[in-house]
Structure formats: structure tokens, C-alpha cells
Amino acid sequence: MVFTSFTYRVVVIWATILTCLVAINSSELSAIQLEKEALLNSTWWSKSSMTNNASDHCEWDGIFCNSAGSITEIYLFGHEIRRELGQFNFSCFPNLEYLDLGSNNLSGRIPSQIGALSKLKTLYLNGNDLTGELGQFNFSCFPNLEYLLLGGNKLSGRIPSQIGALSKLRVLSLGMNDLTGELMLFVSACCPFK
């Protein structure tokens, strides 16, 4: 078979396209693998909560994934997790929209790393033993946040004015903490609460 310059160019173009597709697919796979490793390293999942399919993290208790296999929801309400919240690697979950870790025994400060969850719409950390000043928490990282439940912890300090910048916020719970300040001064720019 004789290759013309046109045929050669077509072969080179197809080889380049296939190489790019393989690179894209492997980067997606590695991101999904990072998510799975972050779940395993947290030690929040026991063998029994991984159901029968331990290799597919989308089948684990409290984990919900999109069609590509990336985690979009973590629901571990009341799972009696006794760990420090900062031990969880939040930066490995770029597609996470829903995080419910309420009513556990999580301790420590809310880590700044949680700001990597820029797609987050729902954050439930209520009913834990979280400490530290809420003013150190960067609310501007969450442009899509609709539900923020931090009540029933041991958070302290002034209620940060950044809460007023959460334009999509619908539900806010800060009660049963040691917070000071007037909330209504900060939320006047925010959409109406239900």
C-alpha cells in the first residue's frame, strides 16, 4: 500500500486525536481514583458500609456519583464518625454539591481546604463538636451555597459579614454555638430566607 502525503496527514491527525482522547480519559480516571483514595484514607467507611462491591465507590453507603463516576453527594448523617474534620481531604472532590456530615462526633476546626468545594450547594455540619471561629471560614468560595447548617457545634466569635454575600442561600442554621453579633445586619443583601 502506498501512502500519499494526504493519507499520511490523515493518519497523523487521527493518531493525535486518539492520543488526546486517551489522555482525557486517563485524567478523568485518575481524578475518580483520587476521590476513592480520599474516601478510603478518611477511614469513615468500614468494610460493611462498602456493600458487596468494594471496588466501586459509587456503591458505598452514603456516596452518590454522576454518570462519569465522580462523587456529587456524600450523605453520612448520624454515622457516629469520631474523627477530626480536617483529616478528610476535601480538595479531591471537585464535583461535590451535597455534603451532609451532620449529627456525628466530628471535632476540630472547619478546615480552609473545604473551600475547594466550589460547586457545593448544601453543607450540613450541624450537631458535631466543631470548634474555632466562624470568621476564619471563607464563605466567598461557595457561590452556589443554598443550605448552610452549622448549628449545634462549639463555634465561637462574631458572625462573619461574608454570610451576606451568599446570594443563593435559602436556609441558615447557626444556633447552639457561641457566636455573637446581629445576623440581620449581614443578610439584608441576601435573598429571602424560608
Protein Blocks (a to p, Z undefined) as FASTA:
>chain_A
ZZdfklmmmmmmmmmmmmmmmmmmmmmmmmmmmmmmmmmmnomacfklnojmlmlmklpg
hiacdfkopafbdcfehklpacdfklpcfklmmkbcbdcfehiabecjddfklmmmmmbm
bdcfehiabecjfklpcfklmmmbmbdcfehiabecjddfklmmmmmbmbdcfehiabed
jfklmmmmpccdZZ
